[in-house]
Amino acid sequence: MSHLAEVPFWKAINMGDELRGKVALVTGAGRGIGRAIALRLAAAGAHVSVTYHVSGAEAAALVEKIQGHGVRAMAIKADMGKVSEVVAATEQTYDMFGRLDILVNNAGILAAGLMEDVSIERFDEAYAVNVRGPFAAIQAAAPRMERGGRIINIGSIGSDFMPYKGRAAYTMSKGALASLTRGLARELGERGITINNVQPGRVLTRLLKEASDDKLSEFASSTAVGRLGEPDEVADLVAYLARSQAGYITGANLRIDGGTSA
Ligand SMILES: NC(=O)c1ccc[n+]([C@@H]2O[C@H](COP(=O)([O-])OP(=O)(O)OC[C@H]3O[C@@H](n4cnc5c(N)ncnc54)[C@H](OP(=O)(O)O)[C@@H]3O)[C@@H](O)[C@H]2O)c1
């Protein structure tokens, strides 16, 4: 197989500085997939506001790295589980940059464990961060967006593909995010805003930190391509959806899982 055949189609498109002058807010961007998304959007010319919960030092370092792309950046401490902080982060981004074009609801937590082992407190926390936070962010962001606005949620293939035990609460929350994406497509469409849900399979980040080497190998071999995903691969798809040419893609749940669910 040629190398070209392995390059995702959105990567083959020259992003150049297509997002020049746009403003993006990426939640939970101190590390992992969110960090990769923030850098990718900055590389395409967007000014980027990132939120963090505990990864303050990482977020500060990220701001410097984003600025290295010649764009503006700021980091805001905001617990995605607290609606007031989510709304404040959205308002601060708009006030600082004077516009808001792209919202990426990336922050998320696992609620792992067999049914009896997931406390109701952890269940509520997962819903607060993975579902209520994104809804509140969209409520705050959409009225501040002009036509051409982009909302991109980071869901999971787990919402409709789950060959393992112990993920029910997490996958329920990601299923709600998928429904939210479909449910808002029409009302946002009237405003010229698209909303999509990127659903990664297993991507090598701290979210997989509890998995043993054997489990990681098992995850890798369960894909069609024989490996785990990279945060940059998810970031490329998000950047593709953020561009103005992606205006006909909305209400979509887009899997990026190396063929795990094929
Ligand atoms: N990695 C995978 O295999 C995979 C697969 C499917 C979907 N996803 C989804 O991809 C997204 C990113 O995950 P990741 O893999 O990059 O995991 P990660 O490395 O664990 O990063 C999670 C991010 O979410 C933020 N976050 C967690 N709780 C938060 C809260 N209460 N308020 C604000 N931010 C909070 C974290 O910020 P702090 O560090 O500042 O707390 C961190 O930046 C998540 O929505 C996850 O569900 C990941």
The ligand as an SDF file (V2000), in Angstrom:
LIG
                    3D

 48 52  0  0  0  0  0  0  0  0999 V2000
   -8.3960    8.7560   24.3040 N   0  0  0  0  0  0  0  0  0  0  0  0
   -9.3650    8.0060   23.8330 C   0  0  0  0  0  0  0  0  0  0  0  0
   -9.1690    6.8100   23.5310 O   0  0  0  0  0  0  0  0  0  0  0  0
  -10.7260    8.5950   23.6050 C   0  0  0  0  0  0  0  0  0  0  0  0
  -11.6610    7.8160   22.9250 C   0  0  0  0  0  0  0  0  0  0  0  0
  -12.9320    8.3210   22.7000 C   0  0  0  0  0  0  0  0  0  0  0  0
  -13.2510    9.5870   23.1380 C   0  0  0  0  0  0  0  0  0  0  0  0
  -12.3230   10.3290   23.8080 N   0  0  0  0  0  0  0  0  0  0  0  0
  -12.7390   11.6510   24.2550 C   0  0  0  0  0  0  0  0  0  0  0  0
  -11.7970   12.6200   23.8580 O   0  0  0  0  0  0  0  0  0  0  0  0
  -11.8340   13.7290   24.7740 C   0  0  0  0  0  0  0  0  0  0  0  0
  -10.4150   14.0430   25.2140 C   0  0  0  0  0  0  0  0  0  0  0  0
   -9.9170   12.9280   25.9270 O   0  0  0  0  0  0  0  0  0  0  0  0
   -8.3650   12.5550   25.9880 P   0  0  0  0  0  0  0  0  0  0  0  0
   -8.2180   11.2110   25.4150 O   0  0  0  0  0  0  0  0  0  0  0  0
   -7.5280   13.6650   25.4630 O   0  0  0  0  0  0  0  0  0  0  0  0
   -8.2200   12.3890   27.5580 O   0  0  0  0  0  0  0  0  0  0  0  0
   -7.3060   13.0830   28.6520 P   0  0  0  0  0  0  0  0  0  0  0  0
   -5.8960   13.0880   28.2400 O   0  0  0  0  0  0  0  0  0  0  0  0
   -7.7120   12.4080   29.9090 O   0  0  0  0  0  0  0  0  0  0  0  0
   -7.8280   14.5910   28.6490 O   0  0  0  0  0  0  0  0  0  0  0  0
   -9.0640   14.9280   29.1860 C   0  0  0  0  0  0  0  0  0  0  0  0
   -9.2080   16.4280   29.1060 C   0  0  0  0  0  0  0  0  0  0  0  0
  -10.4680   16.7810   29.6910 O   0  0  0  0  0  0  0  0  0  0  0  0
  -10.2520   17.7730   30.6560 C   0  0  0  0  0  0  0  0  0  0  0  0
  -11.1880   17.6750   31.7630 N   0  0  0  0  0  0  0  0  0  0  0  0
  -11.4640   16.6030   32.5350 C   0  0  0  0  0  0  0  0  0  0  0  0
  -12.3460   16.9360   33.4950 N   0  0  0  0  0  0  0  0  0  0  0  0
  -12.6110   18.2540   33.3260 C   0  0  0  0  0  0  0  0  0  0  0  0
  -13.4380   19.1780   33.9840 C   0  0  0  0  0  0  0  0  0  0  0  0
  -14.1870   18.8320   35.0530 N   0  0  0  0  0  0  0  0  0  0  0  0
  -13.4830   20.4470   33.5350 N   0  0  0  0  0  0  0  0  0  0  0  0
  -12.7410   20.8210   32.4740 C   0  0  0  0  0  0  0  0  0  0  0  0
  -11.9210   20.0000   31.8050 N   0  0  0  0  0  0  0  0  0  0  0  0
  -11.8660   18.7240   32.2310 C   0  0  0  0  0  0  0  0  0  0  0  0
   -8.8460   17.5740   31.1600 C   0  0  0  0  0  0  0  0  0  0  0  0
   -8.3770   18.8000   31.6770 O   0  0  0  0  0  0  0  0  0  0  0  0
   -7.4960   18.8720   33.0290 P   0  0  0  0  0  0  0  0  0  0  0  0
   -6.2840   18.0010   32.7820 O   0  0  0  0  0  0  0  0  0  0  0  0
   -7.1750   20.3120   33.1640 O   0  0  0  0  0  0  0  0  0  0  0  0
   -8.3790   18.3220   34.1150 O   0  0  0  0  0  0  0  0  0  0  0  0
   -8.1280   17.1350   29.8890 C   0  0  0  0  0  0  0  0  0  0  0  0
   -7.6580   18.2510   29.1760 O   0  0  0  0  0  0  0  0  0  0  0  0
  -12.7560   13.3030   25.9160 C   0  0  0  0  0  0  0  0  0  0  0  0
  -14.0280   13.8660   25.7380 O   0  0  0  0  0  0  0  0  0  0  0  0
  -12.8120   11.7910   25.7680 C   0  0  0  0  0  0  0  0  0  0  0  0
  -14.0020   11.2520   26.3020 O   0  0  0  0  0  0  0  0  0  0  0  0
  -11.0770    9.8610   24.0450 C   0  0  0  0  0  0  0  0  0  0  0  0
  1  2  1  0
  2  3  2  0
  2  4  1  0
  4  5  1  0
  4 48  2  0
  5  6  2  0
  6  7  1  0
  7  8  2  0
  8  9  1  0
  8 48  1  0
  9 10  1  0
  9 46  1  0
 10 11  1  0
 11 12  1  0
 11 44  1  0
 12 13  1  0
 13 14  1  0
 14 15  2  0
 14 16  1  0
 14 17  1  0
 17 18  1  0
 18 19  2  0
 18 20  1  0
 18 21  1  0
 21 22  1  0
 22 23  1  0
 23 24  1  0
 23 42  1  0
 24 25  1  0
 25 26  1  0
 25 36  1  0
 26 27  1  0
 26 35  1  0
 27 28  2  0
 28 29  1  0
 29 30  1  0
 29 35  2  0
 30 31  1  0
 30 32  2  0
 32 33  1  0
 33 34  2  0
 34 35  1  0
 36 37  1  0
 36 42  1  0
 37 38  1  0
 38 39  2  0
 38 40  1  0
 38 41  1  0
 42 43  1  0
 44 45  1  0
 44 46  1  0
 46 47  1  0
M  CHG  2   8   1  16  -1
M  END
$$$$
